Structures are given as structure tokens and as C-alpha cells.
Amino acid sequence: MKKKVLKYLGIMVFIIGISSAFAQTPPPPNGGDTGNGGTTPVGGGAPIGSGIVAMMLMSAAYVASKLSTEKK
């Protein structure tokens, strides 16, 4: 019973993590107006999407390895 609960809990955490990885970015400060006719990039425009995907894949691999060793 405990294994089933942990399995479903892990799946739910994984799904919630994936859904939050695709969240929208907040709007630029001051309505995006810098006074020069351009918009201000939030966070300097640094891409973090591939880092989140890598972290999610590594955590899924870790959970899978833990579940496989627990079955043995």
C-alpha cells in the first residue's frame, strides 16, 4: 500500500513540476517603456528553459532508479 501511495505521489509531483516549467514570465517593469522607444527585458533575457528541462529529466531518472532498487 505504501509503495502505491509513493508511486502516485511521485507521479503527481512530476506532473505539477512539468506544468510549472511552462509558466509565463511576468510583464516588464514600468509597462515595458524605457523612454528610448524599446522595452526592458525582464531578467536580462537569460534563457532558463533548457536548465529546467534538464533538472526535471534528472529528477525523473533519480526517482526511477530509487523505485527500481526498492522493488529488488
Backbone bond lengths (Angstrom), bond angles and torsions (degrees), N, CA, C in turn:
res aa  C-N    CA-C-N  psi(-1)  N-CA   C-N-CA  omega(-1)  CA-C   N-CA-C  phi
1 M - - - 1.447 - - 1.521 110.98 -
2 K 1.326 116.16 -42.64 1.458 120.29 -177.72 1.535 110.73 -65.60
3 K 1.331 116.61 -35.92 1.462 120.41 179.14 1.520 110.93 -65.56
4 K 1.338 117.10 -38.58 1.456 120.42 178.90 1.520 111.04 -64.71
5 V 1.318 116.13 -42.49 1.456 120.76 -179.73 1.521 110.09 -63.89
6 L 1.330 117.32 -44.05 1.458 120.56 179.32 1.528 111.17 -65.90
7 K 1.306 116.98 -36.45 1.460 121.18 178.96 1.525 110.32 -63.68
8 Y 1.321 116.65 -49.72 1.459 120.46 -179.32 1.525 111.62 -68.45
9 L 1.301 117.62 -34.93 1.457 120.65 176.78 1.522 110.56 -64.97
10 G 1.325 116.66 -42.05 1.464 120.57 177.00 1.514 112.65 -62.66
11 I 1.332 116.34 -40.42 1.461 120.29 177.95 1.522 110.96 -64.91
12 M 1.328 117.05 -41.52 1.459 120.37 179.52 1.520 111.73 -65.38
13 V 1.323 117.43 -42.04 1.463 121.00 178.38 1.525 110.14 -63.72
14 F 1.320 117.00 -39.13 1.455 120.99 178.81 1.527 111.05 -64.02
15 I 1.325 117.34 -44.36 1.465 120.84 -179.36 1.522 110.87 -65.95
16 I 1.322 117.18 -41.76 1.469 120.09 178.26 1.528 110.15 -65.15
17 G 1.319 117.35 -38.65 1.459 120.43 178.14 1.514 112.35 -64.40
18 I 1.311 117.05 -41.08 1.460 120.91 178.05 1.525 110.75 -64.83
19 S 1.329 117.39 -41.31 1.461 119.49 -178.53 1.526 111.22 -67.67
20 S 1.321 117.69 -32.90 1.462 118.65 178.66 1.523 111.82 -78.01
21 A 1.319 117.79 -17.40 1.459 120.81 178.69 1.523 111.46 -70.48
22 F 1.322 117.36 -20.71 1.457 121.20 -178.96 1.523 112.25 -105.52
23 A 1.317 117.38 26.81 1.459 121.66 179.81 1.524 110.35 -71.66
24 Q 1.327 116.18 155.25 1.458 121.02 179.92 1.520 110.34 -79.89
25 T 1.321 115.46 152.38 1.458 120.36 176.58 1.521 109.74 -80.42
26 P 1.335 118.10 153.17 1.460 120.12 179.17 1.532 110.40 -71.82
27 P 1.320 117.37 159.36 1.467 119.93 -179.94 1.530 111.02 -68.19
28 P 1.322 118.13 155.96 1.465 120.86 178.79 1.530 111.30 -63.85
29 P 1.335 117.48 152.36 1.464 119.69 178.08 1.524 110.98 -66.52
30 N 1.323 115.82 154.56 1.471 123.80 179.23 1.525 111.71 60.24
31 G 1.280 117.94 30.13 1.459 120.79 179.01 1.516 112.89 70.62
32 G 1.322 118.85 11.95 1.452 121.85 178.97 1.508 113.76 86.72
33 D 1.326 118.03 1.98 1.460 120.88 -177.25 1.521 110.07 -95.08
34 T 1.333 116.93 121.68 1.458 121.19 178.62 1.520 111.98 -100.02
35 G 1.320 117.15 -5.41 1.455 120.03 -177.36 1.518 112.68 90.39
36 N 1.317 117.69 -12.75 1.464 122.30 179.46 1.524 111.78 -103.12
37 G 1.296 117.42 5.80 1.450 120.65 -178.98 1.514 113.62 91.14
38 G 1.336 118.59 -4.95 1.467 121.60 179.57 1.513 111.04 -107.23
39 T 1.301 115.98 -177.90 1.458 120.23 177.64 1.527 109.62 -112.51
40 T 1.311 115.33 152.45 1.453 121.82 -179.99 1.524 109.24 -87.80
41 P 1.344 119.45 120.69 1.465 119.15 177.14 1.525 110.86 -74.05
42 V 1.315 116.70 133.59 1.457 121.93 178.96 1.521 108.59 -76.38
43 G 1.311 117.51 126.36 1.451 121.59 178.17 1.513 114.11 74.65
44 G 1.306 117.40 12.85 1.457 120.30 178.17 1.522 113.50 77.92
45 G 1.305 118.82 6.19 1.456 121.94 178.12 1.523 113.67 75.47
46 A 1.339 118.51 23.11 1.463 121.45 -179.75 1.523 109.88 -76.12
47 P 1.342 118.58 126.48 1.467 119.92 179.23 1.527 111.39 -77.34
48 I 1.327 117.07 130.93 1.466 120.52 178.10 1.515 111.54 -122.38
49 G 1.329 117.52 0.96 1.461 121.02 -175.73 1.514 113.43 -60.99
50 S 1.330 117.95 -44.02 1.458 119.37 -177.33 1.528 111.49 -70.80
51 G 1.308 117.74 -28.84 1.462 120.78 176.77 1.514 112.10 -67.82
52 I 1.325 116.61 -38.30 1.456 120.75 179.02 1.530 109.94 -67.52
53 V 1.326 116.26 -41.78 1.466 120.00 179.43 1.530 110.10 -63.58
54 A 1.320 117.10 -42.54 1.465 120.69 179.13 1.523 110.69 -62.75
55 M 1.327 116.91 -41.71 1.461 120.48 179.29 1.527 111.09 -64.51
56 M 1.328 117.48 -41.36 1.453 120.80 179.64 1.533 110.79 -66.18
57 L 1.332 117.91 -39.38 1.458 120.82 178.60 1.527 111.49 -66.29
58 M 1.329 116.72 -41.33 1.460 119.68 178.65 1.529 111.67 -66.24
59 S 1.326 116.96 -38.60 1.459 119.19 178.99 1.528 111.15 -68.88
60 A 1.329 117.37 -36.15 1.460 120.21 176.76 1.532 110.71 -66.03
61 A 1.330 116.98 -39.34 1.462 120.25 177.81 1.529 110.60 -65.60
62 Y 1.323 117.06 -38.33 1.458 121.16 178.83 1.530 110.97 -64.19
63 V 1.332 116.30 -45.20 1.459 120.46 179.41 1.522 110.13 -64.09
64 A 1.321 117.27 -41.14 1.465 120.66 179.30 1.525 111.15 -63.25
65 S 1.328 116.95 -40.63 1.463 119.20 179.21 1.521 111.26 -68.18
66 K 1.320 117.05 -37.99 1.463 119.83 177.74 1.530 111.16 -66.00
67 L 1.313 117.17 -40.17 1.457 120.17 179.93 1.533 110.68 -68.99
68 S 1.319 117.71 -36.50 1.460 119.12 -179.56 1.531 111.33 -70.84
69 T 1.334 117.70 -36.07 1.471 119.66 178.05 1.538 110.42 -73.80
70 E 1.319 117.17 -28.60 1.459 120.23 178.44 1.520 110.83 -69.82
71 K 1.333 118.18 -32.56 1.460 121.39 179.21 1.522 111.78 -68.90
72 K 1.326 116.16 -31.60 1.470 120.61 -179.35 1.495 108.27 -74.74
